[in-house]
Amino acid sequence: MSSPLTSPLLAAHTALIAVDLMPRIVSQDMGPHKGADVVARASRLVTAFRHAGGPVVLVRVDRPGVAEQPPGSGFVPELEPRPGDITVVKQTIGAFYGTGLADQLRERAVRTVVLTGLATTMGVESTGRAAADHGFEVVFAADAMSGMTATEHDHALSVVLPRFGEVVTTDEVLARLR
């Protein structure tokens, strides 16, 4: 797979996707990064993408078949949607199935997606796999995501996610974003 980070990430063709950064998920015991640390790094990415003019996709999950969502089901305050952001409300693990996200990204000439969020082996991985299936280059911001445990997170970063895209740090993404 070609590496989208061997040259600058052009904001006009790169979208940031922040997965499931909702209070009820962020507050869970995560590893190796605490939810608040993931939110802080994701916020840096969101700010940079907005400033550079790149699409920002904010994803949250609704539990299907319930009359009312549990408390903490909105976005964390740091990542409230702004005009121009794409908001995805999913009812599955990944952000693509049944949401029209691939079409919305293609309408914006996106070729590469950068992923952040919770949890590494759930919403982030599922979204990354689907993004690759849809033909997007995928970049995983490793320190802007976390697993339920450090062991599962590290396994995903070293074994699973490199098969679908490139695993880098938040600082590496920020250094190449134009």
ZIRARA-V68960 format. One record per backbone hydrogen bond with DSSP energy under -0.5 kcal/mol. CO is the residue of the C=O (numbers start at 0). NH is the residue of the N-H. Records with the same first field share a line. If there is no record, write none. Layout:
BEGIN
CO->NH, NH
END
This chain:
BEGIN
1->3
2->5
3->6
7->9
8->10, 177
9->12
10->13, 54
12->110, 111
14->113
15->17, 56
16->18, 115
17->19, 58
18->117
19->21
20->75
21->24, 25
22->26
24->27
27->29
30->146
33->36, 37
34->38
35->39
36->40
37->41
38->42
39->43
40->44
41->45
42->46
43->47
44->48
45->49
46->50
47->51
48->52, 53
49->52
54->15
55->57, 85
56->17, 58
57->87
58->19, 20
59->89
62->65
69->72
71->23
75->78
76->79
81->84
84->86
85->57, 87
87->59, 89
89->61
95->98, 99
99->103
100->104
101->105
102->106
103->107
104->107, 109
105->108
110->136
111->14
112->138
113->16
114->140
115->18
116->145
118->121, 123, 124
119->124
121->125
122->126
123->127
124->128
125->129
126->130
127->131
128->132
129->133
130->135
131->134
136->112
137->165
138->114, 140
139->141, 167
140->143
141->144
143->116
145->118, 119
146->30
148->152
149->153
150->154
151->155
152->156
153->157
154->158, 159
155->160
159->162
160->163, 164
165->139, 167
167->141
168->172
169->173
170->174
171->175
172->175, 176
175->8
END
